Amino acid sequence: MKPKKYNWKNSDNSDSNYGIVAQDLESILEKHNCCNFSGLYKPCNKDDKYGINYSQFIPILINSIQQLSQQVNQLNERIKILEN
C-alpha cells in the first residue's frame, strides 16, 4: 500500500489529507485471502463509494510493529554473537 496525499473536491478547505486508496486495499486483501476485514467499505450500488475505516488498522499495525521489533531484537542478538 502506498499512502496518498489528496484534497477533497468541492471543498473550501485547502488542507491536504493523507490516506490509502480503498481499491488498492481491496486488491491486497484479496491477494492475501483476507475476506473478513471490516475496515473496507465496498459500494453496494452505483451511488455508493469505497471507504476505509482507519481505526480498524490500529490493532493490525500494533501487531506488525511488535513482530518487527522482535525480529530486530533477534537480529541484533545474532550480530552480537557473530561479532564476538
N, C-alpha and C positions, 0 to 999 in steps of 0.2 A: 504494500500500500504506500502510496505517496501522498503526503499531506499537500493540500492545495490552498492557495490564497485566493479569496474571492470577495466581491462586493455584491450586495443584494440589488437586483434590478428593481427599478421603480421605487427606490428608497431615497429619502433626503439625507440619510446618514451616509457619510462617505468613509466611515471607519472600515478598515479591512477586517475580514473574518478568515478563519482557518478551519479546514475540515478535510474530510475524506469523501471521495466520490462514492456514493452508495452502490452504484453498479460495479465499481471495482471491488468493493467489499463482497458483493454478491458472488462475483466470479471466484474470488479467493475461497469463500465459504464452500461453494460447490466443488472446487478443486480438492479441498481437504475434507470433503464429505461431512461438513458441519451444517446440518439442516435445522438444528434446533436453536440457533442463536436468535434470541428475541430482540436484539438491538437493531435489526434491519427491518425497515418497513418497506414492503413492496406495494406497488399500486394495485388496487383491487378493480379499478375501472379506468377509463380514459382520462378522467378528470383528476385522479389521484396522482401523487408524486412519490418518488422514492424518498426515504428519510433514514436517519441514523439516530438512535438513542445512545449518546456517547457515555452515559453513566453505566451502561452495560459492559463497556470496555474496561472499567476500572479494576474489577477483580481479575480479569484476564491479564491486564498489564502488570498488576502487582505480582501475580504468579510468575509471569515471564521474567520480571526483574529479579525475583528470588532465585529462579533457576539459573539465570545468567550469573548472578553473584556467586552462587555455589560453584559454577563452572570456573569462574575466575579464581576463586579461592583454591580449588583443586589444582588448577594450572600453576598458580603461584607456588604451591607446595611442591609440585613436580620440578619447577625451576630451581627452587632451593636445594632439592636433593641432587639435581644434575650439576649444580654449580659447586657443590662440596666435594 
